[in-house]
Amino acid sequence: MSIKGVDITVLGGGIAGLAAATALAQRGAIVTVLEQATELGEVGAGLQIGPNGVAVLEALGLRDAAEAVANVPEAIELRDMASGREVARLQMGQAAMQRWGRPYWQFHRADLLSVLADGARAAGVDIRLGQKVETVEDIDASVVIAADGVRSAVRAEVFNGQPASFTGQVAWRGIIPAEKLTKGAVKNTATVYMAPGRHLVTYPMRGGSVINFVAVEERNAWADEGWNIPDTSENLRRAFAGAGRDVQTILNAVDETFLWGLFNHPYLPEWTKGNIAMVGDACHPMLPFLAQGAVMALEDAWVLARELDRSGVPDGLLAYERICKPRATRVQKAAASNATAYHLSSGPVRLVAHTGLRAISRLVPSALLGRFDWLYGGDVTTLDV
């Protein structure tokens, strides 16, 4: 069985769509990507790619191109928001290489999209921009891959996707030029500042020239689910009033920010139907608290192409679902649980939790890294997941 010469249409030109298109075309499929936007890329967004995602970029032949635009953090830090005191530190850099065999990377989303788009075109993929698809029935292809994101129309049309529920959390995101911050405020780490009911994540991109931030607050006021809803920096700073000096310094440098609501999506009973399959956020939208949304999209893309090439339709699509769904579901649940850990209320529970993390981080740092072996040590390119 082979997909050589099989015509495949991919709906969506994001991380999932371009990675899937590349993996399929490299196996000889005739692939067309239909993207609604008139240009690829996204303003003001960063993403993190753990070693399990780097494995897929390697397998696609894109490691060198991706590495050229990646940032390699020294560590992931957890800090108390009020005091700035370190709660835990997970060494990355060389430690990640030694433990998982691959680095931990951070990107401006547009940079990684550019790498993937170049890889797709080099593999022969036809990327068509400004293409709005009204219904899957309009697509004349042997296989249709829905990579149309968190608001997937295909999920609603074909897979009876149920409405999402607001988590009671909203997030602001944006990018700060590093030159607007003092030298001491710019660290080569992914830093999580934690406080009751809220947290802030920051990390550098593009050689440290810009800092990505995501600020999350628990609140009753609902916000729409989307990435490009402008809000004012004043609203952001007001939400984090009373935070410690480090956080105030960062947020005072924000000129532009976007707000979006965080939603829980019901787990889908199936990701494939006939000759149609979903990948990435279309089938497993997840909260951003484990930095694995883009990585799961990469894993989906590789496994989908491999299994389709091995077994065709529908068996290959069903095999893809069977392999990826349990892992993605586990990641979804782990991401959701992190929100609770970051937002512990003041009092004995928070004190005990932070004291325990601090002790483990200092006395047995490998134990903290070991908690992520199941995730970062997984390699779908070798079926080692």
Secondary structure, 3 states (H helix, E strand, C coil): CCCCCCEEEEECCCHHHHHHHHHHHHCCCEEEEEECCCCCCCCCCEEEECHHHHHHHHHCCCHHHHHCCCECCCEEEEEECCCCCEEEEEECCHHHHHHHCCCCEEEEHHHHHHHHHHHHHHCCCEEEECCCCCCHHHCCCCEEEECCCCCCHHHHHHCCCCCCEEEEEEEEEEEEEHHHCCHHHCCCEEEEEEECCEEEEEEEEHHHCEEEEEEEEECCCCCCCCCCCEECHHHHHHHCCCCCHHHHHHHHCCCCEEEEEEEECCCCCCCEECCEEECHHHCCCCCCCCCCHHHHHHHHHHHHHHHHHHHCCCHHHHHHHHHHHHHHHHHHHHHHHHHHHHCCCCCHHHHHHHHHHHHHHHHCHHHHHHCCHHHHCCEHHHCEC
